Amino acid sequence: MKKFEVEERIEYIYQSAVRLAEGVLEDACARDWPDHAVAKAAMEWHVIRLMLEDSKRWRDKVRKADFDAVEST
């Protein structure tokens, strides 16, 4: 098993979730859903995007730390 396989798979899940949430938001706007439904879809899309950004920041931080550890040996 790769060292960070779980985290990479979680990031992939968030990437997929962002695409799905975008689809729901597009449907909400295109199909003239009520304002509260559009707002809910937008909020879910935003929250999922933040989760994806967090997972990417974690990945960049950990990979940089791994690189620094290799450099110091």
N, C-alpha and C positions, 0 to 999 in steps of 0.2 A: 504494500500500500504506500502511495506517495505520502510525503510528510504532511501536506496541506490539502489532501484530497477532499476532505469534508468541507472545508471553507470554500474551495473552488466550486464544489457542487452547490453549496448554498448560494454563492454568487450567481451561478447559472440559473437557479430557481428564481432569484430576484429579477434577473434579466427577462426571463419568461413572464414573470408576473407583471413587470412594467408593460410589456407588449400587450398582455391581456387587458390590463387596466386602461391602456390607451384605446383599445378597441371598444371597451364599455363606454368610455368618455366620448368617443366619436359617435357611437350609436345614440348616446343620450342627447348630443347636440343635433345630430342629423334627423333624428326621429321626433324631435320636438317634445322630449320628455318634460315633465314638470320641473320647475326651478330647483326644488329641493332634491330631486333625483340627479340633476346635472351637478349640483353642488356636492352631493355625496360621492358621485363618480370622480369628480375632480379631486376631492379630498383623499380618496383611496389611492388615486394615481400618484398624488403628491407624497403620501406616506410611503408608498412602495418605492418611489424614486429615492427618497431619503435612506431607506433601508439598503438599497443597492449602492448608493454612494458610500454609506458606512462600510459595507463589505469590501468595496474597492479600496477605501482608505486603509482598512485593516490589512488587506493583501499587500498594498504598497509598503506599509510600515513593516510588516513581517518579512517581506522579501528583501527590503533594504537592510534589515537587521541581519538576515542570513548572509547577504553579500558582505556586510561589514565584518561579520564573524569569519568568513573565508579570507578576507583581506588581512585580518590581524593574525592569522595562523602562519 
